[in-house]
Amino acid sequence: MSLTSWLQSANFPSSYFSPQNLPCAVFQSGTGTHIGDPILNLQGCTSSGFLNGLPEPILEACRAVVLNPLISLGSSAWSASAPVPHYASRSRPA
């Protein structure tokens, strides 16, 4: 099933960063993932409550300034089955 995003740039056929492909990386602003053209800052999402409801170990890892804590949790914390693609999909988050 192909997800679509409320971020228009993530839905363009030429987009490398659709909800099915959300690469995590360290950016100048911290850790995050591309969704379309913008970068979703994991620290900002965590501190604003956008990721509330995730298990505390994942939230703590998203607060880190490096990806090591998140990656060390294993693929269930950062794979396509994790919640971030859900947040990036068609329904605008509350």
ABEGO torsion letter per residue (X at the ends): XBBBBABAAAABAABABBAABBBBBBBAAEBBBBBEABBBBAAAAAAAGAABGBBAAAAAAAABABAAAAAAAEAAAABAABAAAAAABABBBX
